[in-house]
Amino acid sequence: MTYTINKSVTEKDLIEGCLKGDRVLQRDLFEQFSPLMLSVCRRYIKERGTAEEVMIGGFTKVFGKLNQFKSEGSFEGWIRRIMVNESLTWIRKNKTMYLEVDIDEAYREIDYDAAHTALEVEALMDLIQKLPQGYRTVFNLFAIEGYNHKEIADQLGINVNTSKSQLSRARAYLQKELAVLEKETEFKSTGNGNS
């Protein structure tokens, strides 16, 4: 059985219908946003099944708090924030975040030009998934969600320097991995990779 999303329904109609308990529109909302929101949860939680559970919990909150959405910003952004908060709550509850503190590394300058590569988005997301939980969480909050270090520290219950250190370590790891991938790509493109 396939399900198609009713594209003729406006966002406003979708929200109003969901507030009235219209199950079809609630399903439309879920079907429309769940692929993107699952990818948001997967950025924080490696295991797909767990990320799906967190996303479902997030949608439960979306439907429960829908009356709080004031249409003053992006509806997708509002849902995304709920998903990020749900993911962080799961991380805190399960204590899966190991944070290392090395203040000297927090201020190390990264050479981004050395890491320049033509990777596909999926390959880059795979690299981000390989980051240790603490690095990945801070990297996602800073680089993707746009939080500053104070906000990250407040969200995770850590100090600002720990956030900076985690971001620095994440960037160093990604830079190293990107350089390896770039060398592999060059090696294959010169024909040296064909045996």
C-alpha positions in Angstrom: 0.0 0.0 0.0 1.4 3.4 -1.0 0.4 6.7 0.6 0.5 10.0 -1.2 0.7 13.3 0.5 -2.0 15.8 -0.3 0.0 18.6 -1.8 -3.0 20.9 -2.3 -3.3 21.5 1.5 -1.5 24.7 2.7 0.7 24.7 5.7 -1.9 26.8 7.6 -4.7 24.3 6.7 -2.5 21.4 7.7 -1.8 22.9 11.1 -5.4 23.9 11.7 -6.6 20.4 10.7 -4.1 18.8 13.0 -5.2 21.0 15.9 -8.8 19.9 15.2 -7.7 16.3 15.4 -8.0 15.4 11.7 -6.2 12.1 11.5 -5.6 12.4 7.7 -3.9 15.7 8.1 -1.9 14.5 11.0 -0.7 11.7 8.9 0.0 14.1 6.0 2.1 16.3 8.4 4.0 13.2 9.6 4.6 11.9 6.1 5.7 15.3 4.9 8.3 16.0 7.6 9.4 12.6 8.9 12.1 11.8 6.3 13.9 15.1 7.1 13.3 14.9 10.8 14.7 11.3 10.8 17.9 12.6 9.2 18.0 15.3 11.9 17.8 12.6 14.7 20.3 10.4 12.9 22.9 13.2 13.0 22.8 12.8 16.8 22.0 9.1 17.2 23.8 6.5 15.2 21.4 3.6 15.5 18.6 4.0 13.1 16.0 2.2 15.2 16.8 4.4 18.2 16.7 7.5 16.0 13.3 6.5 14.7 12.0 6.1 18.3 13.3 9.5 19.2 11.7 11.0 16.1 8.4 9.4 17.0 8.7 10.9 20.5 9.4 14.2 18.8 6.3 14.0 16.7 4.3 13.2 19.8 5.6 16.5 21.2 4.9 18.3 17.9 1.3 17.2 18.0 1.0 18.0 21.7 2.5 21.5 21.4 1.1 22.4 18.0 -1.1 25.1 19.6 2.2 26.8 20.7 3.4 27.4 17.2 2.6 31.0 16.5 3.4 31.1 12.7 6.1 33.7 13.4 8.9 31.6 11.9 9.4 28.5 9.8 7.2 25.6 10.8 9.9 23.2 9.6 12.4 25.0 11.8 10.0 24.7 14.8 9.7 21.0 14.3 13.5 20.7 13.8 14.1 22.3 17.1 11.8 19.8 18.8 13.7 17.0 17.2 17.1 18.3 18.2 15.9 18.8 21.8 14.5 15.2 21.8 17.8 13.9 20.5 19.7 15.8 23.2 17.3 14.6 25.8 17.9 11.0 24.7 21.7 11.5 24.8 21.6 13.0 28.3 19.3 10.2 29.6 21.4 7.5 28.1 24.7 9.1 29.1 26.2 8.1 25.7 28.1 11.4 25.4 31.7 11.2 26.3 33.3 14.6 26.4 37.0 15.1 26.5 38.5 18.4 27.6 41.7 19.7 26.1 41.6 23.5 26.2 44.8 23.8 24.2 43.2 22.0 21.3 40.1 24.2 21.5 42.0 27.2 20.0 44.1 25.3 17.4 43.5 26.8 13.9 42.2 24.3 11.3 43.5 24.4 7.7 40.2 23.9 5.8 41.9 24.4 2.4 43.8 21.1 3.0 40.5 19.3 3.5 38.9 20.6 0.3 37.2 17.7 -1.6 34.3 17.1 -3.9 32.5 14.6 -1.6 28.9 13.9 -1.9 26.7 15.0 0.9 26.0 11.4 1.9 29.7 10.6 2.2 30.2 13.7 4.4 27.2 12.6 6.6 28.8 9.2 6.9 32.0 10.8 8.2 30.0 12.8 10.7 28.3 9.6 11.9 31.7 8.1 12.6 32.6 10.9 15.0 32.5 10.0 18.7 29.1 10.9 20.3 30.4 14.0 22.1 32.2 15.4 19.0 29.2 14.6 16.8 26.7 16.3 19.1 28.7 19.5 19.4 29.6 19.6 15.7 25.9 19.2 14.7 24.7 21.8 17.1 27.4 24.3 16.1 27.9 23.7 12.4 24.5 22.5 11.3 22.0 23.9 13.8 23.8 27.2 14.3 24.0 27.2 18.1 26.9 29.2 19.6 29.2 27.7 22.3 27.3 29.2 25.2 24.0 27.8 23.9 25.6 24.4 23.4 27.1 24.5 26.9 23.7 25.3 28.4 21.9 22.6 26.3 24.4 19.9 27.3 25.3 20.9 30.8 29.0 21.5 30.0 31.3 24.5 30.1 32.0 26.7 27.0 35.6 25.5 26.8 34.5 21.9 26.6 32.2 22.8 23.7 35.0 24.5 21.9 37.3 21.6 22.5 34.8 19.1 21.2 34.2 21.2 18.1 37.9 21.5 17.5 38.5 17.8 17.9 35.5 17.1 15.6 36.9 19.4 12.9 40.4 17.9 13.2 39.0 14.4 12.8 36.9 15.4 9.8 39.8 17.2 8.2 42.0 14.1 8.6 39.3 11.8 7.2 38.6 14.2 4.3 42.3 14.3 3.4 42.5 10.5 3.4 39.4 10.4 1.1 40.9 13.0 -1.2 44.1 11.0 -1.5 42.1 7.9 -2.3 40.1 9.8 -4.9 43.3 11.2 -6.5 44.9 7.7 -6.5 41.9 6.2 -8.3 41.5 9.0 -10.8 45.2 8.7 -11.9 44.6 5.1 -12.8 46.9 3.9 -10.0 44.0 2.3 -8.2 43.3 -0.1 -11.1 45.1 -3.4 -10.6 
